[in-house]
């Protein structure tokens, strides 16, 4: 913009300067809203408990509280996972169930947040010496990484149900190495 020899006219320079100023103002407002959301989340016990779950951050915790509430409307964690569309569809013939892909029914926004959170938490959790870490390492040996990420998102939704419905904190249990 400062280079006069770049071929931009004075009117276009003013328009670009106005657009850049408007963009900076929007960025400042977004930061203010993010800060307000963070302060409200930290002031609420429920969101703090949810944010203690690996892969569940500010947006996921606040969205879960807003959409689900105390989670007692769901009988068990699998019901919440099904509501989010994180359980596999089933086809049964001759009494043998065959698991298909996830149903993708339900709350798209929450499902997306949980899958992205699982993708972020997977490397750290897979290295941990917890039952969850061992389960993830076993899955990673047997199946594709994306399948493991969705399975972890399913598990995280069930953990979130337990935290919400039973008013408890998530605690990772360390186990001794073999």
N, C-alpha and C positions, 0 to 999 in steps of 0.2 A: 504493500500500500504506500510505503514511503518513497518507493522508486518512481520518479516521474516519467521515466523512459519505458515503462512496461506497457504502454498503450491504453491504459485505463483513463477515461475522461473524468473531469471533476465531478460530474453528476453521479457517475457510477461509484466513485470513491466515497462520496457522501452517503449513498445508499448502503454500501458495504460497511462503512463506519457505524451507521445507524443499526444495521443488522447485528454487527458484532456487539454493540452496546446492549441491544435487546437480549442477545444470547447470554451475555454476562449477567444480566438482571434475572433471567430465568434460572441460570445456574445457582445464583445466590438464593433465590426463593426455594429451589429444590433442596439445597443444603439446610435451610431453616426448617422446612417440613420434615426432613430426615432427622434432624436433631430433636424436634418436638416429638416425633414418633418414638425415637430411642428413649427419651426421658419418660414418656408415658409407659413404655414397655418395662422399663426398669422399676417403675413405681408399682407395677402389678405383679403380685406373687406368682400368679399362674404363668405369665409369660416368662418370668425368670426361671421357673422350674422347667418349662419347655426348652428354653435356650440352653439348658444344661445337657440336653441330649445331643450327641454328636451329629452334625449335619443339619441341625435345626437352628437357624439364625433368627434375627429380628423379624424379617418379613414372614417367614414360615410360622413362627410362634404367634405373631399377632393375627395372621390370617387364620390359623387353627382356632384360636380363641374366638375370633369373630364368627367363624362359620360353624364351629362345633360346640362351643361353650364348655360345659363341664363334662361332655361326652357320655353322660349317663343315659342318654337316649339310645345309645348303642349297647346291646347286650354284652358284646365282647369285642376285642380288638379286630378280629377278622371282619366284623360287620362294618367298622369304620374303614378298614382297608378296601372292602368291597364298595362302599359308598364313594370312595375316592377313585375307584377303577384300577386298583393295584393288585387284584387277585386274578389268577388265570381262569379263563373260560374253560369249561369242561365239556367233552363229548363222550358219551357213554354208550358202548355197544356191547352186548353180551355180558353186562355186569362189570366190564373193565373200563374204568374211567381213564380218559386220555386228556392230559393238561395241554391247553393251547396257549396262545399269547394272552397278555393282560386284556381285560375287558374294555378298558378305556371309557368306561361309563362313569358318570359322576363329575366331581368337581375338577375341571381341567387345571385351574390355577393352582390349587393345593397340590395336585398330583405332580405338576411340573416343578413346583418348589421342592417337594420331597425328593424327586428324582435328581434334581440339581444338587440338593444337599447331600444325597447319598453319593453322588459322583465325587463331591468334594471330600467327604469323610472317608471314603473307601480306602485310600492308601494308608492313612494313619490307623484305621481300625483293623485292617488286615495284618498290620505289623504287631498289634497289641496281643498280649498273652491273656486274653479274656475268652470266655466261651464264644462270644460274638466274633472275635478275631479268628479263632480256630474254624468256626463255621464258614467264614468268608474265605479263608485260605483253601478249605476243602472245595468250596464252590468254584473258586477261580481255577483250580486244577481240572475241574470237570466240565466247565461250560464257558461260554463267551462272556467277556467283561460286561457288556451291556445288559445281559440277562442277570448277572450278579448285582449290578447297580439297581435294577428294578426290584430284585428280591430284597436288597437292603432297604430300599424305599418302603417296601411293604412292611418290613420288620420295624423300621422307624415309625411308621404310622401306628403300628400296634403298641410300640413303647409309648408313643404320645398318648394313645388312648388310656393306657395304664396310669400315666402321670396325671392326666386330666380327670379320669373317672375315680381314681382312688386317692387323689390329693397327696401324691408322693413325689419324691425327687428321684431322678435317674441316677443310679450308682453302678458304675462298671466294676465288675468283680474280677480282680486279678487272680489267675491260677498259676500254680507253680509249674515250671517247665518240666518236661519228661526227662 
